[in-house]
């Protein structure tokens, strides 16, 4: 199976927080999942933790390489830039990643790398993997929280992607 491509400064285990969520489901494709993540207008319809999505420089609502956008998630106003945007093609996984940050001082600044991978598998199955590394004091606090808000939130997101793709297919 394919892996996330990590920038050196965001390698899992080398940052203050890391979250990984994965599911494999039948009867959907990477292309169907891609449609639901790539169009940011859909996010709030299936993921309760994404709101106030706005693009800069006339971009959006679809993600694209280098696109700058902002959104609110986990109570943070996150600025983001898409660093990887590879649509699904036969035999290759789809990839989306963005660098996100919350401006602030040493106590409040947060930097993240959030990546997605959608991979078609034999038997009409699709693998959905999302991982995020985080740096900064807020990341330390999130890592200590029980239950883990990142794991739970991202699980809602991937399950929401699946539900949205199934609804769109009907």
MDTraj code that builds the backbone (N, CA, C; nanometers):
import mdtraj as md
import numpy as np

residues = "UNK UNK UNK UNK UNK UNK UNK UNK UNK UNK UNK UNK UNK UNK UNK UNK UNK UNK UNK UNK UNK UNK UNK UNK UNK UNK UNK UNK UNK UNK UNK UNK UNK UNK UNK UNK UNK UNK UNK UNK UNK UNK UNK UNK UNK UNK UNK UNK UNK UNK UNK UNK UNK UNK UNK UNK UNK UNK UNK UNK UNK UNK UNK UNK UNK UNK UNK UNK UNK UNK UNK UNK UNK UNK UNK UNK UNK UNK UNK UNK UNK UNK UNK UNK UNK UNK UNK UNK UNK UNK UNK UNK UNK UNK UNK UNK UNK UNK UNK UNK UNK UNK UNK UNK UNK UNK UNK UNK UNK UNK UNK UNK UNK UNK UNK UNK UNK UNK UNK UNK UNK UNK UNK UNK UNK UNK UNK UNK UNK UNK UNK UNK UNK UNK UNK UNK UNK UNK UNK UNK UNK UNK UNK UNK UNK UNK UNK UNK UNK UNK UNK UNK UNK UNK UNK UNK UNK UNK UNK UNK UNK UNK UNK UNK UNK UNK UNK UNK UNK UNK".split()
xyz = np.array([
    [0.0831, -0.1181, 0.0000],
    [0.0000, 0.0000, 0.0000],
    [0.0875, 0.1243, 0.0000],
    [0.0321, 0.2306, -0.0543],
    [0.1053, 0.3567, -0.0641],
    [0.1089, 0.4281, 0.0702],
    [0.2035, 0.5208, 0.0821],
    [0.2232, 0.5980, 0.2047],
    [0.2068, 0.7462, 0.1765],
    [0.1881, 0.8215, 0.2822],
    [0.1889, 0.9676, 0.2757],
    [0.3329, 1.0129, 0.2492],
    [0.3473, 1.1177, 0.1726],
    [0.4780, 1.1787, 0.1474],
    [0.4921, 1.2962, 0.2441],
    [0.5911, 1.2875, 0.3333],
    [0.6051, 1.3870, 0.4400],
    [0.7168, 1.4860, 0.4123],
    [0.6916, 1.6155, 0.4335],
    [0.8026, 1.7112, 0.4379],
    [0.8902, 1.6774, 0.5586],
    [1.0190, 1.6967, 0.5446],
    [1.1124, 1.6562, 0.6502],
    [1.0783, 1.7156, 0.7866],
    [1.0346, 1.8410, 0.7911],
    [1.0037, 1.9064, 0.9183],
    [0.8763, 1.8557, 0.9848],
    [0.8026, 1.7684, 0.9166],
    [0.6741, 1.7207, 0.9692],
    [0.6664, 1.5687, 0.9796],
    [0.7795, 1.5020, 0.9856],
    [0.7797, 1.3572, 0.9962],
    [0.7075, 1.3114, 1.1224],
    [0.6150, 1.2152, 1.1104],
    [0.5488, 1.1619, 1.2300],
    [0.6522, 1.1134, 1.3321],
    [0.6233, 1.1422, 1.4572],
    [0.7137, 1.1054, 1.5653],
    [0.8152, 1.2138, 1.5969],
    [0.8288, 1.3116, 1.5079],
    [0.9245, 1.4202, 1.5290],
    [0.8527, 1.5521, 1.5601],
    [0.7207, 1.5472, 1.5704],
    [0.6412, 1.6664, 1.6008],
    [0.5660, 1.6439, 1.7321],
    [0.5002, 1.7471, 1.7791],
    [0.4311, 1.7371, 1.9076],
    [0.3048, 1.6492, 1.9029],
    [0.2463, 1.6342, 1.7856],
    [0.1238, 1.5549, 1.7771],
    [0.1153, 1.4891, 1.6396],
    [0.0543, 1.3715, 1.6366],
    [0.0339, 1.2979, 1.5124],
    [-0.0983, 1.2227, 1.5231],
    [-0.1772, 1.2298, 1.4174],
    [-0.3032, 1.1551, 1.4116],
    [-0.3093, 1.0801, 1.2800],
    [-0.3573, 0.9580, 1.2846],
    [-0.3696, 0.8749, 1.1647],
    [-0.5029, 0.8028, 1.1681],
    [-0.5793, 0.8159, 1.0602],
    [-0.7072, 0.7474, 1.0467],
    [-0.7143, 0.6834, 0.9096],
    [-0.7690, 0.5624, 0.9061],
    [-0.7771, 0.4888, 0.7801],
    [-0.9001, 0.4000, 0.7823],
    [-0.9666, 0.3931, 0.6668],
    [-1.0725, 0.2948, 0.6480],
    [-1.0612, 0.2388, 0.5073],
    [-1.1121, 0.1200, 0.4905],
    [-1.1213, 0.0561, 0.3591],
    [-1.2669, 0.0154, 0.3430],
    [-1.3274, 0.0590, 0.2317],
    [-1.4688, 0.0294, 0.2080],
    [-1.4868, -0.0277, 0.0675],
    [-1.5941, -0.1040, 0.0518],
    [-1.6266, -0.1646, -0.0773],
    [-1.7243, -0.0772, -0.1548],
    [-1.7270, -0.1001, -0.2851],
    [-1.8256, -0.0388, -0.3745],
    [-1.8114, 0.1114, -0.3901],
    [-1.6920, 0.1640, -0.3697],
    [-1.6600, 0.3034, -0.3994],
    [-1.5217, 0.3072, -0.4613],
    [-1.4926, 0.4169, -0.5303],
    [-1.3615, 0.4324, -0.5927],
    [-1.2911, 0.5567, -0.5393],
    [-1.1619, 0.5630, -0.5642],
    [-1.0845, 0.6809, -0.5272],
    [-1.1414, 0.8051, -0.5947],
    [-1.1856, 0.7924, -0.7182],
    [-1.2424, 0.9067, -0.7911],
    [-1.3685, 0.9586, -0.7226],
    [-1.4518, 0.8690, -0.6726],
    [-1.5740, 0.9114, -0.6043],
    [-1.5433, 0.9816, -0.4718],
    [-1.4455, 0.9311, -0.3992],
    [-1.4057, 0.9953, -0.2738],
    [-1.3418, 1.1308, -0.3040],
    [-1.2565, 1.1342, -0.4060],
    [-1.1880, 1.2572, -0.4471],
    [-1.2866, 1.3715, -0.4683],
    [-1.3964, 1.3442, -0.5354],
    [-1.4953, 1.4490, -0.5649],
    [-1.5454, 1.5150, -0.4369],
    [-1.5602, 1.4384, -0.3321],
    [-1.6143, 1.4915, -0.2070],
    [-1.5119, 1.5735, -0.1285],
    [-1.3845, 1.5386, -0.1370],
    [-1.2821, 1.6157, -0.0652],
    [-1.2365, 1.7349, -0.1483],
    [-1.2250, 1.7180, -0.2778],
    [-1.1693, 1.8238, -0.3620],
    [-1.2584, 1.9481, -0.3662],
    [-1.3895, 1.9311, -0.3592],
    [-1.4829, 2.0441, -0.3605],
    [-1.5120, 2.0832, -0.2159],
    [-1.4488, 2.1901, -0.1707],
    [-1.4593, 2.2290, -0.0296],
    [-1.5995, 2.2736, 0.0104],
    [-1.6853, 2.3064, -0.0878],
    [-1.8240, 2.3417, -0.0528],
    [-1.8942, 2.2237, 0.0127],
    [-1.8508, 2.1020, -0.0179],
    [-1.9147, 1.9824, 0.0378],
    [-1.8731, 1.9566, 0.1828],
    [-1.7555, 2.0024, 0.2246],
    [-1.7051, 1.9672, 0.3570],
    [-1.8070, 1.9854, 0.4690],
    [-1.8680, 2.1034, 0.4832],
    [-1.9609, 2.1208, 0.5965],
    [-2.0857, 2.0335, 0.5889],
    [-2.1145, 1.9749, 0.4731],
    [-2.2328, 1.8898, 0.4604],
    [-2.2107, 1.7512, 0.5193],
    [-2.0855, 1.7121, 0.5356],
    [-2.0593, 1.5790, 0.5902],
    [-1.9571, 1.5790, 0.7035],
    [-1.9013, 1.6976, 0.7364],
    [-1.8021, 1.7050, 0.8437],
    [-1.8336, 1.8265, 0.9301],
    [-1.8782, 1.8014, 1.0527],
    [-1.9244, 1.9094, 1.1401],
    [-1.8122, 2.0009, 1.1885],
    [-1.6889, 1.9621, 1.1677],
    [-1.5762, 2.0370, 1.2207],
    [-1.5079, 2.1254, 1.1154],
    [-1.5739, 2.1521, 1.0044],
    [-1.5189, 2.2407, 0.9012],
    [-1.6217, 2.3485, 0.8702],
    [-1.5791, 2.4738, 0.8824],
    [-1.6692, 2.5846, 0.8531],
    [-1.5888, 2.7050, 0.8053],
    [-1.6605, 2.8060, 0.7596],
    [-1.5992, 2.9340, 0.7187],
    [-1.4870, 2.9144, 0.6176],
    [-1.5087, 2.8318, 0.5161],
    [-1.4055, 2.8029, 0.4161],
    [-1.4026, 2.9153, 0.3137],
    [-1.2862, 2.9773, 0.2985],
    [-1.2701, 3.0872, 0.2035],
    [-1.1365, 3.0735, 0.1325],
    [-1.1370, 3.1034, 0.0046],
    [-1.0149, 3.0985, -0.0757],
    [-0.9643, 3.2391, -0.1022],
    [-0.8343, 3.2489, -0.1243],
    [-0.7705, 3.3752, -0.1603],
    [-0.7477, 3.3797, -0.3108],
    [-0.7253, 3.4976, -0.3610],
    [-0.6832, 3.5187, -0.5005],
    [-0.7796, 3.4581, -0.6016],
    [-0.9087, 3.4598, -0.5723],
    [-1.0073, 3.4106, -0.6672],
    [-1.0084, 3.2601, -0.6852],
    [-0.9405, 3.1875, -0.5995],
    [-0.9362, 3.0413, -0.6105],
    [-1.0604, 2.9765, -0.5531],
    [-1.0617, 2.8452, -0.5601],
    [-1.1684, 2.7657, -0.5013],
    [-1.2923, 2.7624, -0.5870],
    [-1.3902, 2.6879, -0.5481],
    [-1.3990, 2.6097, -0.4246],
    [-1.3239, 2.4760, -0.4310],
    [-1.2739, 2.4410, -0.5509],
    [-1.1973, 2.3170, -0.5602],
    [-1.0533, 2.3400, -0.5183],
    [-0.9969, 2.2407, -0.4516],
    [-0.8561, 2.2461, -0.4156],
    [-0.7705, 2.2361, -0.5414],
    [-0.6532, 2.2944, -0.5368],
    [-0.5577, 2.2860, -0.6473],
    [-0.4192, 2.3130, -0.5912],
    [-0.3187, 2.2658, -0.6616],
    [-0.1790, 2.2869, -0.6187],
    [-0.1540, 2.4353, -0.5961],
    [-0.1036, 2.4705, -0.4780],
    [-0.0701, 2.6086, -0.4457],
    [-0.1862, 2.6943, -0.3993],
    [-0.3092, 2.6422, -0.4012],
    [-0.4253, 2.7213, -0.3592],
    [-0.4119, 2.7613, -0.2132],
    [-0.4450, 2.8869, -0.1832],
    [-0.4459, 2.9376, -0.0457],
    [-0.5901, 2.9507, -0.0005],
    [-0.6188, 2.8972, 0.1164],
    [-0.7530, 2.9069, 0.1721],
    [-0.7458, 2.9139, 0.3229],
    [-0.8582, 2.9417, 0.3829],
    [-0.8678, 2.9415, 0.5293],
    [-0.9976, 2.8726, 0.5662],
    [-0.9985, 2.8114, 0.6837],
    [-1.1200, 2.7501, 0.7357],
    [-1.1075, 2.7380, 0.8865],
    [-1.2188, 2.7149, 0.9508],
    [-1.2197, 2.6959, 1.0949],
    [-1.2376, 2.5476, 1.1229],
    [-1.1505, 2.4941, 1.2082],
    [-1.1576, 2.3539, 1.2466],
    [-1.1006, 2.3377, 1.3876],
    [-1.1610, 2.2533, 1.4672],
    [-1.1202, 2.2313, 1.6063],
    [-1.1115, 2.3635, 1.6829],
    [-1.1926, 2.4610, 1.6426],
    [-1.1934, 2.5910, 1.7084],
    [-1.0815, 2.6840, 1.6655],
    [-0.9970, 2.6400, 1.5724],
    [-0.8851, 2.7204, 1.5256],
    [-0.9156, 2.7815, 1.3889],
    [-0.8838, 2.9104, 1.3685],
    [-0.8923, 2.9696, 1.2346],
    [-0.7632, 2.9365, 1.1588],
    [-0.7692, 2.8375, 1.0723],
    [-0.6498, 2.7846, 1.0072],
    [-0.6301, 2.8484, 0.8689],
    [-0.5113, 2.8998, 0.8462],
    [-0.4679, 2.9426, 0.7135],
    [-0.4029, 2.8204, 0.6505],
    [-0.4214, 2.7998, 0.5200],
    [-0.3685, 2.6779, 0.4588],
    [-0.3248, 2.7032, 0.3150],
    [-0.2291, 2.6213, 0.2722],
    [-0.1835, 2.6219, 0.1335],
    [-0.1678, 2.4779, 0.0871],
    [-0.2312, 2.4461, -0.0261],
    [-0.2238, 2.3105, -0.0809],
    [-0.0818, 2.2874, -0.1334],
    [-0.0185, 2.1817, -0.0836],
    [0.1194, 2.1500, -0.1219],
    [0.1297, 2.0271, -0.2117],
    [0.0216, 1.9501, -0.2185],
    [0.0189, 1.8314, -0.3038],
    [-0.1245, 1.8117, -0.3509],
    [-0.1409, 1.7890, -0.4819],
    [-0.2754, 1.7748, -0.5387],
    [-0.2648, 1.6865, -0.6614],
    [-0.2863, 1.5571, -0.6422],
    [-0.2720, 1.4585, -0.7489],
    [-0.4031, 1.3815, -0.7592],
    [-0.4777, 1.4082, -0.8652],
    [-0.6064, 1.3413, -0.8859],
    [-0.5847, 1.1922, -0.9099],
    [-0.6866, 1.1110, -0.8804],
    [-0.6710, 0.9670, -0.9010],
    [-0.6635, 0.9318, -1.0501],
    [-0.5729, 0.8404, -1.0810],
    [-0.5639, 0.7803, -1.2146],
    [-0.5456, 0.6306, -1.1941],
    [-0.5785, 0.5534, -1.2950],
    [-0.5710, 0.4082, -1.2835],
    [-0.4326, 0.3639, -1.2363],
    [-0.4301, 0.2857, -1.1316],
    [-0.3055, 0.2300, -1.0813],
    [-0.2250, 0.3218, -0.9911],
    [-0.2703, 0.4447, -0.9686],
    [-0.1983, 0.5400, -0.8829],
    [-0.2936, 0.5983, -0.7795],
    [-0.2485, 0.6190, -0.6570],
    [-0.3366, 0.6776, -0.5558],
    [-0.3545, 0.8278, -0.5783],
    [-0.4670, 0.8781, -0.5330],
    [-0.4898, 1.0223, -0.5293],
    [-0.4236, 1.0761, -0.4032],
    [-0.3699, 1.1988, -0.4131],
    [-0.3015, 1.2601, -0.2991],
    [-0.3410, 1.4057, -0.2872],
    [-0.3720, 1.4467, -0.1654],
    [-0.3965, 1.5871, -0.1343],
    [-0.3268, 1.6154, -0.0021],
    [-0.2589, 1.7284, 0.0051],
    [-0.1967, 1.7689, 0.1317],
    [-0.1943, 1.9209, 0.1385],
    [-0.2011, 1.9706, 0.2604],
    [-0.1846, 2.1139, 0.2794],
    [-0.1051, 2.1412, 0.4053],
    [-0.0321, 2.2517, 0.3998],
    [0.0328, 2.3060, 0.5185],
    [-0.0671, 2.4032, 0.5777],
    [-0.0957, 2.3874, 0.7046],
    [-0.1865, 2.4781, 0.7733],
    [-0.1184, 2.5413, 0.8925],
    [-0.1635, 2.6616, 0.9277],
    [-0.1038, 2.7294, 1.0419],
    [-0.2052, 2.8225, 1.1062],
    [-0.1842, 2.8427, 1.2355],
    [-0.2597, 2.9392, 1.3136],
    [-0.1564, 3.0370, 1.3664],
    [-0.1712, 3.1627, 1.3260],
    [-0.0764, 3.2654, 1.3704],
    [-0.0797, 3.2794, 1.5220],
    [0.0337, 3.3173, 1.5800],
    [0.0383, 3.3405, 1.7233],
    [0.1805, 3.3453, 1.7748],
    [0.1914, 3.3584, 1.9051],
    [0.3218, 3.3609, 1.9702],
    [0.3637, 3.2180, 2.0058],
    [0.4665, 3.2045, 2.0865],
    [0.5194, 3.0719, 2.1211],
    [0.4155, 2.9837, 2.1906],
    [0.3170, 3.0436, 2.2555],
    [0.2144, 2.9666, 2.3264],
    [0.0943, 2.9315, 2.2396],
    [0.0723, 3.0067, 2.1318],
    [-0.0522, 2.9885, 2.0560],
    [-0.0317, 2.9491, 1.9100],
    [0.0899, 2.9598, 1.8568],
    [0.1149, 2.9253, 1.7168],
    [0.1002, 2.7746, 1.6975],
    [0.0384, 2.7372, 1.5862],
    [0.0195, 2.5967, 1.5513],
    [0.0547, 2.5801, 1.4042],
    [0.1346, 2.4798, 1.3713],
    [0.1694, 2.4459, 1.2329],
    [0.1365, 2.2993, 1.2103],
    [0.0732, 2.2707, 1.0957],
    [0.0341, 2.1326, 1.0668],
    [0.0649, 2.0975, 0.9223],
    [0.0773, 1.9693, 0.8987],
    [0.0777, 1.9143, 0.7631],
    [-0.0315, 1.8080, 0.7636],
    [-0.1368, 1.8312, 0.6839],
    [-0.2500, 1.7389, 0.6771],
    [-0.2508, 1.6772, 0.5382],
    [-0.2468, 1.5448, 0.5328],
    [-0.2375, 1.4737, 0.4047],
    [-0.3471, 1.3689, 0.3937],
    [-0.3879, 1.3466, 0.2682],
    [-0.4901, 1.2477, 0.2341],
    [-0.4369, 1.1582, 0.1240],
    [-0.4790, 1.0321, 0.1275],
    [-0.4456, 0.9368, 0.0222],
    [-0.5693, 0.8517, -0.0038],
    [-0.6091, 0.8425, -0.1309],
    [-0.7207, 0.7574, -0.1719],
    [-0.6649, 0.6571, -0.2705],
    [-0.6811, 0.5292, -0.2404],
    [-0.6184, 0.4252, -0.3213],
    [-0.7185, 0.3156, -0.3561],
    [-0.7395, 0.2937, -0.4859],
    [-0.8256, 0.1830, -0.5292],
    [-0.7553, 0.0510, -0.5011],
    [-0.8317, -0.0438, -0.4469],
    [-0.7803, -0.1766, -0.4151],
    [-0.8576, -0.2805, -0.4948],
    [-0.8031, -0.4000, -0.5062],
    [-0.8719, -0.5079, -0.5772],
    [-1.0069, -0.5354, -0.5106],
    [-1.0985, -0.5856, -0.5884],
    [-1.2292, -0.6209, -0.5356],
    [-1.3239, -0.5028, -0.5229],
    [-1.2969, -0.3927, -0.5932],
    [-1.3864, -0.2779, -0.5878],
    [-1.3851, -0.2047, -0.4555],
    [-1.2701, -0.2070, -0.3895],
    [-1.2557, -0.1396, -0.2603],
    [-1.1708, -0.0143, -0.2762],
    [-1.1846, 0.0776, -0.1803],
    [-1.1012, 0.1971, -0.1769],
    [-1.0470, 0.2151, -0.0353],
    [-0.9219, 0.2527, -0.0294],
    [-0.8556, 0.2835, 0.0971],
    [-0.8521, 0.4346, 0.1116],
    [-0.8954, 0.4833, 0.2273],
    [-0.8932, 0.6263, 0.2580],
    [-0.8044, 0.6438, 0.3803],
    [-0.6969, 0.7164, 0.3624],
    [-0.6008, 0.7412, 0.4700],
    [-0.5856, 0.8914, 0.4875],
    [-0.5990, 0.9388, 0.6098],
    [-0.5675, 1.0775, 0.6402],
    [-0.4756, 1.0795, 0.7611],
    [-0.3707, 1.1608, 0.7508],
    [-0.2747, 1.1744, 0.8599],
    [-0.2390, 1.3210, 0.8759],
    [-0.2110, 1.3587, 0.9998],
    [-0.1728, 1.4971, 1.0263],
    [-0.0662, 1.5010, 1.1339],
    [0.0375, 1.5796, 1.1081],
    [0.1356, 1.6097, 1.2112],
    [0.1189, 1.7557, 1.2494],
    [0.1500, 1.7843, 1.3759],
    [0.1293, 1.9192, 1.4287],
    [0.2483, 1.9604, 1.5142],
    [0.2796, 2.0895, 1.5053],
    [0.3876, 2.1460, 1.5861],
    [0.3347, 2.2667, 1.6618],
    [0.3841, 2.2844, 1.7844],
    [0.3476, 2.3998, 1.8661],
    [0.2816, 2.3592, 1.9964],
    [0.2685, 2.4562, 2.0857],
    [0.2084, 2.4321, 2.2170],
    [0.0648, 2.3816, 2.2056],
    [-0.0201, 2.4383, 2.1180],
    [-0.1547, 2.3816, 2.1048],
    [-0.1521, 2.2340, 2.0622],
    [-0.0533, 2.1955, 1.9820],
    [-0.0401, 2.0557, 1.9406],
    [-0.0077, 1.9670, 2.0611],
    [0.0780, 2.0149, 2.1495],
    [0.1088, 1.9397, 2.2716],
    [-0.0174, 1.9170, 2.3528],
    [-0.0987, 2.0216, 2.3655],
    [-0.2224, 2.0106, 2.4430],
    [-0.3190, 1.9121, 2.3774],
    [-0.3323, 1.9180, 2.2447],
    [-0.4206, 1.8252, 2.1742],
    [-0.3739, 1.6804, 2.1918],
    [-0.2433, 1.6582, 2.1909],
    [-0.1892, 1.5230, 2.2045],
    [-0.2219, 1.4620, 2.3409],
    [-0.2364, 1.5465, 2.4431],
    [-0.2638, 1.4983, 2.5791],
    [-0.4123, 1.4774, 2.6061],
    [-0.4982, 1.5347, 2.5235],
    [-0.6419, 1.5306, 2.5479],
    [-0.6961, 1.3887, 2.5313],
    [-0.7853, 1.3490, 2.6200],
    [-0.8521, 1.2188, 2.6157],
    [-1.0011, 1.2415, 2.6262],
    [-1.0830, 1.1903, 2.5373],
    [-1.0405, 1.1198, 2.4168],
    [-0.9697, 1.2136, 2.3205],
    [-0.8950, 1.1570, 2.2292],
    [-0.8134, 1.2345, 2.1369],
    [-0.9023, 1.3055, 2.0339],
    [-0.9079, 1.4395, 2.0380],
    [-0.9962, 1.5111, 1.9462],
    [-0.9553, 1.4990, 1.7998],
    [-0.8272, 1.4842, 1.7718],
    [-0.7819, 1.4724, 1.6330],
    [-0.8242, 1.3377, 1.5745],
    [-0.8006, 1.2313, 1.6474],
    [-0.8397, 1.0986, 1.5996],
    [-0.9907, 1.0930, 1.5792],
    [-1.0662, 1.1400, 1.6768],
    [-1.2120, 1.1356, 1.6668],
    [-1.2640, 1.2259, 1.5557],
    [-1.2089, 1.3457, 1.5435],
    [-1.2529, 1.4387, 1.4403],
    [-1.2222, 1.3887, 1.3006],
    [-1.1024, 1.3376, 1.2807],
    [-1.0653, 1.2878, 1.1482],
    [-1.1413, 1.1602, 1.1127],
    [-1.1772, 1.0807, 1.2135],
    [-1.2604, 0.9630, 1.1854],
    [-1.3968, 1.0069, 1.1339],
    [-1.4532, 1.1105, 1.1962],
    [-1.5793, 1.1651, 1.1462],
    [-1.5638, 1.2121, 1.0012],
    [-1.4495, 1.2746, 0.9705],
    [-1.4280, 1.3271, 0.8363],
    [-1.4234, 1.2141, 0.7326],
    [-1.3461, 1.1079, 0.7591],
    [-1.3370, 1.0020, 0.6580],
    [-1.4676, 0.9245, 0.6458],
    [-1.5364, 0.9031, 0.7568],
    [-1.6661, 0.8367, 0.7484],
    [-1.7674, 0.9245, 0.6755],
    [-1.7583, 1.0558, 0.6957],
    [-1.8436, 1.1492, 0.6239],
    [-1.8158, 1.1493, 0.4747],
    [-1.6882, 1.1380, 0.4373],
    [-1.6520, 1.1274, 0.2951],
    [-1.7204, 1.0074, 0.2307],
    [-1.7142, 0.8955, 0.2988],
    [-1.7761, 0.7734, 0.2463],
    [-1.9271, 0.7929, 0.2307],
    [-1.9919, 0.8448, 0.3332],
    [-2.1365, 0.8655, 0.3264],
    [-2.1730, 0.9623, 0.2137],
    [-2.0962, 1.0693, 0.1991],
    [-2.1235, 1.1677, 0.0932],
    [-2.1034, 1.1059, -0.0452],
    [-2.0010, 1.0259, -0.0614],
    [-1.9772, 0.9612, -0.1907],
    [-2.0896, 0.8630, -0.2236],
    [-2.1387, 0.7926, -0.1233],
    [-2.2500, 0.6992, -0.1468],
    [-2.3773, 0.7762, -0.1853],
    [-2.4029, 0.8884, -0.1170],
    [-2.5211, 0.9693, -0.1519],
    [-2.5083, 1.0252, -0.2932],
    [-2.3910, 1.0719, -0.3315],
    [-2.3706, 1.1305, -0.4636],
    [-2.3896, 1.0272, -0.5738],
    [-2.3602, 0.9022, -0.5442],
    [-2.3726, 0.7925, -0.6400],
    [-2.5178, 0.7562, -0.6649],
    [-2.6032, 0.7773, -0.5675],
    [-2.7446, 0.7365, -0.5772],
    [-2.8226, 0.8222, -0.6753],
])
top = md.Topology()
chain = top.add_chain()
for i, resn in enumerate(residues, 1):
    res = top.add_residue(resn, chain, resSeq=i)
    for name in ("N", "CA", "C"):
        top.add_atom(name, md.element.get_by_symbol(name[0]), res)
traj = md.Trajectory(xyz[None], top)
